[in-house]
Amino acid sequence: MSGTCLLVIEGQERELRAWDFVDCPACTRHAFIGTGDGQCAIFMAGAWRDGRSILYPRSEAVAHAGVEAETPSPAEAYARFNHWRVGRPDASPRLPWA
């Protein structure tokens, strides 16, 4: 929605800008990493189907932003990052679409 990010999808890198669209079919290994000087805002939506569970795989390509060990647990996958909160980002007094 705003800013830029690097998409690593199945080991390939793609630079994304505001309003780019990506479809990740089930079981597609992917990661989004904010780039540039400003904030990066991404809208994501998804659903689990056929009783499949989620998996956070370890990847050398995104080791600095990904999980330290492969896990099916969101709490474990995001444990080293600050917890998200509802509200305007501290560093952004006015979001670009407000």
BELFEN-V282899 format. One record per residue. N is the residue number from 0. RES is the residue in three letters. SS is DSSP state (helix for helix, strand for strand, loop for the rest). PSI is psi in whole degrees, -180 to 180 (NA if undefined). D_LAST is the distance of its C-alpha to the last C-alpha in Angstrom with 1 decimal. Layout:
n-><N;N>
res-><RES;RES>
ss-><SS;SS>
psi-><PSI;PSI>
d_last-><D_LAST;D_LAST>
This chain:
n-><0;1;2;3;4;5;6;7;8;9;10;11;12;13;14;15;16;17;18;19;20;21;22;23;24;25;26;27;28;29;30;31;32;33;34;35;36;37;38;39;40;41;42;43;44;45;46;47;48;49;50;51;52;53;54;55;56;57;58;59;60;61;62;63;64;65;66;67;68;69;70;71;72;73;74;75;76;77;78;79;80;81;82;83;84;85;86;87;88;89;90;91;92;93;94;95;96;97>
res-><MET;SER;GLY;THR;CYS;LEU;LEU;VAL;ILE;GLU;GLY;GLN;GLU;ARG;GLU;LEU;ARG;ALA;TRP;ASP;PHE;VAL;ASP;CYS;PRO;ALA;CYS;THR;ARG;HIS;ALA;PHE;ILE;GLY;THR;GLY;ASP;GLY;GLN;CYS;ALA;ILE;PHE;MET;ALA;GLY;ALA;TRP;ARG;ASP;GLY;ARG;SER;ILE;LEU;TYR;PRO;ARG;SER;GLU;ALA;VAL;ALA;HIS;ALA;GLY;VAL;GLU;ALA;GLU;THR;PRO;SER;PRO;ALA;GLU;ALA;TYR;ALA;ARG;PHE;ASN;HIS;TRP;ARG;VAL;GLY;ARG;PRO;ASP;ALA;SER;PRO;ARG;LEU;PRO;TRP;ALA>
ss-><loop;strand;loop;strand;strand;strand;strand;strand;strand;loop;loop;strand;strand;strand;strand;strand;loop;loop;loop;loop;loop;loop;loop;loop;loop;loop;loop;loop;loop;strand;strand;strand;strand;strand;strand;loop;loop;loop;loop;loop;strand;loop;loop;loop;loop;loop;loop;loop;loop;loop;loop;loop;loop;loop;loop;strand;loop;loop;loop;helix;helix;helix;loop;loop;loop;loop;loop;loop;loop;loop;strand;loop;loop;helix;helix;helix;helix;loop;loop;loop;loop;loop;loop;loop;loop;loop;loop;loop;loop;loop;loop;loop;loop;loop;loop;loop;loop;loop>
psi-><-33;157;-165;156;163;125;125;112;118;41;-4;145;139;131;132;147;176;133;9;153;138;134;121;100;162;140;15;124;123;155;145;129;119;139;175;-176;-22;-170;154;120;127;137;126;145;146;172;147;138;157;31;10;150;166;152;130;99;150;137;128;-31;-30;34;-35;-19;-6;-164;152;-29;141;136;151;0;116;-40;-42;-40;-38;11;-34;-2;155;143;139;158;155;135;175;137;141;-39;2;94;-24;116;148;-23;2;NA>
d_last-><11.8;11.6;14.6;18.2;20.7;24.3;25.4;29.0;30.3;34.0;34.8;33.2;30.3;27.5;24.7;21.4;18.3;14.9;15.6;19.2;20.8;23.6;26.0;28.0;31.0;32.5;34.2;32.5;32.3;28.9;26.7;23.3;23.3;20.5;21.7;20.8;19.8;16.1;14.3;14.8;12.8;15.1;15.2;18.9;21.0;24.7;27.9;31.3;34.2;37.9;38.0;36.9;35.5;32.9;34.2;32.7;35.1;36.0;35.4;36.6;34.0;31.2;33.4;31.2;28.2;30.1;32.5;35.7;37.8;37.4;36.5;35.5;33.8;30.0;30.8;33.2;31.1;28.2;30.5;30.2;26.4;24.3;23.4;19.8;18.1;15.3;12.6;10.5;12.8;15.1;15.0;11.2;10.3;6.8;5.4;5.7;3.8;0.0>
